[in-house]
Amino acid sequence: MPQRTVAVAALLGLHARPATLFVQAAKETGLSVTIAHEGREPVAATSVLQVMAMGVRHGQEVTVACPDGDGAEAALDRLCEVLATDPDSVSG
């Protein structure tokens, strides 16, 4: 099962907005994606409530995984990109 570890860039962690953006991206993959934090059991990356309940703060690392198959590596790349970007930052 391919997986990646990435630090969460959102300054307020995986609160409502970044969690929702991540969950939307996970749903778009069409894959059974999971996300885990600090050695805890993985949760469904398609559930905003489960993702927010993890309590991940800015800079903490999470592990994103999905089953082997077509598009798995590209899906992980995209999901890690979402997590590594602070959606609340203002770009000028």
C-alpha positions in Angstrom: 0.0 0.0 0.0 1.7 3.2 -1.1 1.8 5.9 1.5 3.4 9.3 2.1 4.2 11.4 5.2 3.7 15.1 5.1 3.7 18.1 7.5 0.4 20.0 7.7 1.0 23.6 6.5 -2.3 25.1 7.6 -1.5 27.6 10.4 -4.5 26.4 12.4 -4.0 22.7 11.6 -6.7 20.6 10.1 -9.6 22.7 11.1 -12.8 23.0 9.0 -11.5 24.7 5.8 -8.3 22.7 5.3 -9.9 19.5 6.4 -12.8 20.0 3.9 -10.4 20.8 1.1 -8.4 17.6 1.9 -11.5 15.5 2.1 -12.9 16.8 -1.2 -9.5 16.0 -2.9 -9.6 12.5 -1.3 -13.1 11.9 -2.6 -12.1 13.0 -6.1 -9.4 10.3 -6.3 -12.1 7.6 -6.2 -9.7 5.5 -4.0 -10.1 4.3 -0.5 -7.7 6.8 1.1 -6.8 6.9 4.8 -4.9 9.4 6.9 -3.2 8.7 10.2 -1.4 10.8 12.9 1.1 10.0 15.6 0.8 6.2 15.3 -2.9 6.2 15.8 -5.2 4.1 13.7 -5.9 5.5 10.2 -9.2 7.1 9.5 -11.1 7.5 6.3 -9.8 10.5 4.4 -13.3 11.0 3.0 -14.8 11.9 6.3 -14.4 15.5 7.4 -15.5 14.7 10.9 -12.9 12.0 11.3 -10.2 14.1 9.8 -11.0 17.1 12.1 -11.3 14.8 15.1 -7.6 13.8 14.7 -6.7 17.2 16.1 -3.7 17.7 13.9 -1.9 21.0 14.4 0.3 23.1 12.2 3.6 21.4 11.4 2.6 18.0 12.6 3.1 15.1 10.3 0.3 12.8 9.0 0.6 9.7 6.8 -1.7 9.4 3.8 -2.2 5.9 2.2 -4.2 4.3 -0.5 -4.4 0.9 -2.2 -2.0 0.0 -5.0 -3.3 0.6 -8.4 -3.6 2.9 -11.3 -3.4 6.5 -10.1 -2.4 5.7 -6.6 0.9 7.6 -6.7 -0.6 10.6 -8.5 -3.4 10.7 -5.9 -0.9 10.7 -3.0 1.1 13.4 -4.7 -2.1 15.6 -5.0 -3.3 14.9 -1.5 0.2 15.7 0.0 0.2 18.9 -2.0 -3.2 19.9 -0.5 -1.9 19.2 3.0 1.4 21.0 2.4 -0.4 24.2 1.4 -1.9 26.7 3.8 -5.3 27.5 2.3 -5.7 30.4 4.7 -2.6 32.2 3.6 -3.0 35.3 1.5 -0.9 35.3 -1.7 -0.3 38.6 -3.2 
